[in-house]
Amino acid sequence: MCPSVVDGEKEQELKDLANKLRIHSIRATNASNSGVFEIPLSERWRSVSRHPTSCCSAAEILSVLFFHEMRYNAENPRDLYSDRFVLSKGHAAPVLYAAWVEAGLIPEKELLNLRKIDSDLEGHPTPRLSIADVATGSLGQGLSCAAGMAYTGKYFDKADYRVFCVIGDGESSEGSIWEALHFAGLYHLDNLVAIFDVNRLAQSQAAPLGHNIDIYRQRVESFGWNAICVDGHDVTALCRSFQLARTVKHKPTAIIAKTFKGRGIPDVEDAENWHGKALGSIAENALFEISKRIKNVTKHKLSINPPKSDGTLSAIDFSKIHLCDPPKYNIGDKVATRFAYGTALVKLGHSCDRVIALDGDVKNSTFSDKFRNAFPDRFIECYIAEQNMVRLAIVTRGNVQFFFKVGVAIGCATRGRTVPFCSTFATFFTRAYDQLRMGAISDANIKCCGSHAGISIGEDGPSQMGLEDIAMFRTLPGSTVLYPSDAVSCERAVELVARQPGICFIRTSRPNTPVIYDNNETFSIGKSKIIRKSDEDEVLIVAAGVTLFEAIKAADELKDKGVKVAIIDIFSIKPIDSEMLIEEANRVGGRVVTVEDHYAEGGIGEAVAAVLSDFGTVQVKRLAVNALPRSGPPDALMDMFGISARCIVEAVERLL
Amino acid sequence: MCPSVVDGEKEQELKDLANKLRIHSIRATNASNSGVFEIPLSERWRSVSRHPTSCCSAAEILSVLFFHEMRYNAENPRDLYSDRFVLSKGHAAPVLYAAWVEAGLIPEKELLNLRKIDSDLEGHPTPRLSIADVATGSLGQGLSCAAGMAYTGKYFDKADYRVFCVIGDGESSEGSIWEALHFAGLYHLDNLVAIFDVNRLAQSQAAPLGHNIDIYRQRVESFGWNAICVDGHDVTALCRSFQLARTVKHKPTAIIAKTFKGRGIPDVEDAENWHGKALGSIAENALFEISKRIKNVTKHKLSINPPKSDGTLSAIDFSKIHLCDPPKYNIGDKVATRFAYGTALVKLGHSCDRVIALDGDVKNSTFSDKFRNAFPDRFIECYIAEQNMVRLAIVTRGNVQFFFKVGVAIGCATRGRTVPFCSTFATFFTRAYDQLRMGAISDANIKCCGSHAGISIGEDGPSQMGLEDIAMFRTLPGSTVLYPSDAVSCERAVELVARQPGICFIRTSRPNTPVIYDNNETFSIGKSKIIRKSDEDEVLIVAAGVTLFEAIKAADELKDKGVKVAIIDIFSIKPIDSEMLIEEANRVGGRVVTVEDHYAEGGIGEAVAAVLSDFGTVQVKRLAVNALPRSGPPDALMDMFGISARCIVEAVERLL
C-alpha cells in the first residue's frame, strides 16, 4: 500500500471539515422543517424528504474531494479548467451546499433558506446554482453526465481537468449506471472517478447488496474499471485511494466506499427508518456530539487546490455556427430529410469544431455517418483497441445505449464546451424521456434529430415508428420542435437549432420527398410557411413531412372538384406560428384540417386546436404550468406558475 | 462434463432443423424484398431491414430449444402450462416464425408473406400472433418481460413452466438488460434461462465485446447468475448446456453462445456489412449450400415435448375484481388521493388473488405499502436471503429499477396470469416511456399509478414533479387516463382500471384534498362530473386534482362578484367526455377555462380544446394516426390509419 498521503494535521482538518459538513447538513435540513408537523407522523418521513442521513454518509468523501483532491476555482465554479463534480445522489444536496459554504462561495446563513421559494438552494441541485452543471434528483443519471464531461475533457478539450461523481448504492441498481460504466470503460476515461457511497440503507430498508462491497468491486471490474474498496469514513484512506486513482491510466477508477447512513448521529447512524427525515428535536444533541469531535472549531486552514490552467481553453463562439455552403437542390428533386440532416451536419461541422455528433448505431439510417466520415474525432461512437485483438466499440443496434447517450450529450454540452447533435430513430428517444426531462431542468444545450418518424417507415412495424415524439419533445420546458418537409428546410432547421439554446428536436422522415423550396428561402424558429393560397380558399390544411405532400395531392384533387384550399407547412411546431395560423384560419372562414404522421395526443392537431380555440365562438383558455418550476410551498408555486384560484379568476374575467 | 444428452440420430435431426430454419429465414426475407431495388444501394442495407444473418446465428439455438428442450403445446401457443419463449432480439423474427412453421403451427407458405400488410408476420414480433406474448423490437426489453414471466411462474402460478429468452450481443449493452439480470439474480429465478447469441457483429461493425465471451461470463456471474459458455452452433453442446441449466437451483442460468452472424451462408458468414440485408441474388446459392447439409430433407421426425400439466392453473376471472368494501369517507374529510389509492388496492386484493403490486421503493409515498402489508406475497419488491447474512432486496429509492419494473409487470400480465399495479412518482414513469410504448404494442394489461403529480408536491423541486405524465400516457394507443380529485373517486378509479383492459394510468396527488363525493357516487371511464351548475353560468371551468379545489375557490370568489361559473371535474381524461364538455361549453356561451397541474402540452387543456374545436366557428378537424399501426407499405399504412390524401379530402368535404 502507499504511505499515508496526508500528515496528522491535515488529517485532522479533513476530519473536522467532514463534521462541519454534517453540522451544516443537519442545520439546513432542520431549518427547512417548517410545515413538517402538520403532516401525519406516518407519512412525514417521506413527504418532507430532507436527507441529513444521506449527507452524513458522504461527509468524509466530500471533505476529502473538496479540500484535498479536487482542483477548482472556488470563486468561479464554472471555470473551464476546474475539476467537475457531479452529485448523482441529488437528494444529498445539503452536503454539497455545505461544501461550498466551507469553500467560501455560499454564505453560511443561506443554508437556512434550503428549499425556500426565494432561495436557489433547491431540494435537489439544479444549474440555477453555478455549482451544479447538471440537475440531479432522478437517480442513476449523474454518471452518464460525468462520463460526457470526462470524454469532453480528454478528447475535445484535451485538458487536465478531472471529473468526480458521487453515486448512491441504491441508485447503482439503475441500468443507466451500468451503461455509463460500460461506456467509460470502453473509452478509457482515466480522468473520471466514480465514488460509490455504499451506506447500506436505501429508503426504507437495506439496499440490494447491503455492505457487500466485494460484489460492487466484481461488477465494476467486469465493466472495465479499476476498483478500490475503502472505508469511506477514513479520510487518510480516502486520500490514498484518490492518489491511486490519479496514477491509473487507461481506465476509469471506481472507489467503493463502505459508509454508514447517518454517520455520527447518535442512535441514527446505520439505523433503519431515517431516510429523508430531518432530525427535529434530536438535532440539538446530534450537533453537540458532532461538535465535540471538531478540534479546529474556527475557520478551517486548508487552502483549495487551484485548477491547472494552460491557457488553451476559451469560450466558444456558438454564434458562428452556420451552414458553410447553402443548400444545393433543384425543386422537385427527391431527397429524404434525414439525408439532408446528414449533409447539413457536415456543413455545420466545417464552421465550428465544437459541433459533435452522437448516434445509437443507426448512423447509416439517420445519415449522421456523413458527419462521422468528415469528422471522425468528433463522432462519439466506436473505439477500437488493438490490444488483445478485442475490437471494442459502442456500436449496437437501434436504441441501444441511446438513452444513456443523451446523458453523455448533456455532459458534453456543460460549460458550453460543445454543441452535441444526437440522432436515432424518433421513437427511440422515448427511452431517454427521463434524461431529456432532467436535461430541460439542467438547461442543457443539446440537439436531437429523430429520423424514421411515423407509419411512413413501413414494414418494420410499430416498434420502430415514431408516433409520440412530437408530444414528448413539446412537453419539455423551453424546447424547440421543428419538422422540416423538404431538404432545403431541413438543412436550415439544422442550422437554426445549432444556434438556438436549449433542447431542440428535428423530426426527419424515411421516404424521399420532393424539394419544394428555393435554396435561398429563409426559415425561422416560430414561423410557418404558407405554400398554397388563393382568394377563394375555403379550408386551411396544416401539415408537415410526408403529410404535406398528401395535402398537396388532396388540394389538387379538390381543385378539380372546384374547392380551393390553403396549405400551411407548419415547420415550427414549438414555438408555433399562432399569428399565421389564426390569420389564415379566419381568412378561410374558420375551417381547418390538420394532418400528421403521429398520434393525435400532443401532436400538431392539438397544438393547432389549442391556438385556434382561443379565438372561436367556443373559446378555450388553457391554464397550465407555464414555465419550468422550482422548489417552494405548493400554494406559492401554484400561484407563481399560473394555476391558482387567482389566475383562474383572472382568466374568467378576461373571457367576459 | 455431462455425457452427450442426444444420440447421433437426434443430433442430426437438430442440425437438419437448424438448417431448415436458415432456409425459411432466407426465403422469407428474400420474398419480402419487393421494393428493395428502388432504394439506392448505399442505404438499402438498413431501410429494408430483413435480418437473415441475425436469424442464421440463432438457428441451432432455436432448433435445440423448440425441438429438444422446451415443453409446449404447438397447437395452442398460449397454453398456460407451456414454457415461455421471448425473442428479445426481435429483428430476428423470421427465425422465430420459421420455428413455428416446423412446429406445425404456421403454414410454410405464409412465410412468404413476411412484412406484408395483410399478414401478421410483421417485421418484429407482436402479440397479433399467438406465438408472441410481448412485442419486441425495441432492444433490451425482452429479458425484463421474461423475468416477469419467470417470477409469475415461480411465485404466483407455482407451476413447472420455464422461460427462455434469446438476447443479442448488441442489445446486451442496454442498461435494462443489466437491471433484469440483477432482478432475476436476487429473486433466484431458476426457471429462467437467458441465451446470449454472441454473433460478434452489430449493425455496422463489431459489437463492443466482440467474441470475448469470457467478459460476458464475468459480468453475468457478478450479477448472481450461473453462466455457461458454449459453441452456439454445436447442437450437442447446446443440449448439454440446457440440461445443466435445468439442474441449477436458486440461480437463473445464462448460456453465452459464441455464434457467427450469417452462419452457413457462403461469403456472408462472419462478414461485415450484412446486417439487415436480404440476400437477393446470392440467396439461391446459399439455399443450395445449406440444403446440401440436410440429411432428412422431408418432414422432421422429432416430436415436441408436451407441457407438464398438473391441472392447477385456470383462466382468471378478472370481472370479479372489485372493491370488497365501498369507500367510507365523510364529505369534507381531508384525504390524499394517493392514500385512497393504497386503501383501494387492498380492497381489490381481497377480491382477487391475482391482483399484484410493484413499486419503485416509494411505497410509503404512493401508499402501495398498504397492499404489501396486507398481501406480502403479492408485492414484488424485496427479497431477504439469510444465507451469508446478506440482505438482498430490490428496494432502492425513487425511480430506481422502475423502468425495468414496467417490463416485469408486462411479463407478469402475459397470458392473463395477474393484474399488476405499478406505482411510483408520476414523473418517474418517463423512465419507462419506451417500455410503456412497447407495452401498448404488446397489448399489455398493466395498471400504473403516478403519485406526486405536479408542482403541488412543493419543496422537492422540479426533478420530482410529474408535469408531463398525462401527455405521455395519453399518447399510448388504447390507454385509459383517470385523474381522481378526491378519495371516493380515487377508490372507484382503482376499481375501474382493474377491470379495464390495456394500459391504464391513475394520477394521484400528494396533498390532502377534501372528500367531495358521496360514498355511493358512481363513476365510469369516459364520464366527467359536473360539480357546480346554475342557470346563470357564464363560464365553464374544467379541472382535476388540486386545481379542482382552486376552481371551487375561484367560483366562490366570482360569485361574490356576481359572476356564476360551472365546474367540471374531468376525472376521465382519456377517453374524454366529449358529450358533457360540448354540452356544457355551449350552455355557458362557449367560454371555457381549463386548469391543470401539468405542462400545457398534451395535457387537459389541449385535450379539451381539441374536443371543443370541432364545434366552434373555428373548427379544427384533426387527422392523426388513429390506431396502433402495423407493418405494411407506407402508402397503404397512411391510408389505413387515416392520414392519406383520401382522408384529407373526406375531412375537407365534411367541413363544407
Interface residues (C-beta under 8 A of the other chain):
Chain A: S32 E43 W45 R46 S47 V48 S49 G90 H91 R115 E122 G123 H124 T126 A135 T136 G137 S138 L139 G140 G168 G170 E171 S173 E174 G175 S176 I177 W178 E179 H182 L186 A202 Q203 S204 Q205 A206 A207 P208 L209 G210 N212 I215 Q218 R219 E221 S222 F223 H275 D361 V362 K363 N364 S365 C382 N388 V390 R391 L392 A393 I394 V395 T396 R397 G398 N399 V400 Q401 F403 F404 T427 F428 T430 R431 Y433 D434 R437 M438 I441 G454 I455 S456 I457 G458 E459 D460 G461 P462 S463 Q464 M465 L467 E468 A471 M472 R474 T475 L476 P477 R510 P511 E538 V539 I541 V546 T547 E550 A551 K553 A554 E557 L558 V563 V565 K574 A585 N586 G590 R591 V592 V593 T594 V595 E596 D597 H598 Y599 A600 E601 G602 G603 I604 G605 E606 A607 V608 A609 A610 L612 S613 F615 G616 T617 V618 Q619 V620 K621 R622 L623 A624 V625 N626 L628 P629 R630 S631 G632 P633 P634 L637 M638 F641 I643 S644 A645 R646 C647 I648 V649 A651 V652 E653 L655 L656
Chain B: S32 E43 W45 R46 S47 V48 S49 G90 H91 R115 E122 G123 H124 T126 A135 T136 G137 S138 L139 G140 G168 G170 E171 S173 E174 G175 S176 I177 W178 E179 H182 L186 A202 Q203 S204 Q205 A206 A207 P208 L209 G210 N212 I215 Q218 R219 E221 S222 F223 H275 F339 D361 V362 K363 N364 S365 C382 V390 R391 L392 A393 I394 V395 T396 R397 G398 N399 V400 Q401 F403 F404 T427 F428 T430 R431 Y433 D434 R437 M438 I441 G454 I455 S456 I457 G458 E459 D460 G461 P462 S463 Q464 M465 L467 E468 A471 M472 R474 T475 L476 P477 R510 P511 E538 V539 I541 V546 T547 E550 A551 K553 A554 E557 L558 V563 V565 K574 A585 N586 G590 R591 V592 V593 T594 V595 E596 D597 H598 Y599 A600 E601 G602 G603 I604 G605 E606 A607 V608 A609 A610 L612 S613 F615 G616 T617 V618 Q619 V620 K621 R622 L623 A624 V625 N626 L628 P629 R630 S631 G632 P633 P634 L637 M638 F641 I643 S644 A645 R646 C647 I648 V649 A651 V652 E653 L655 L656
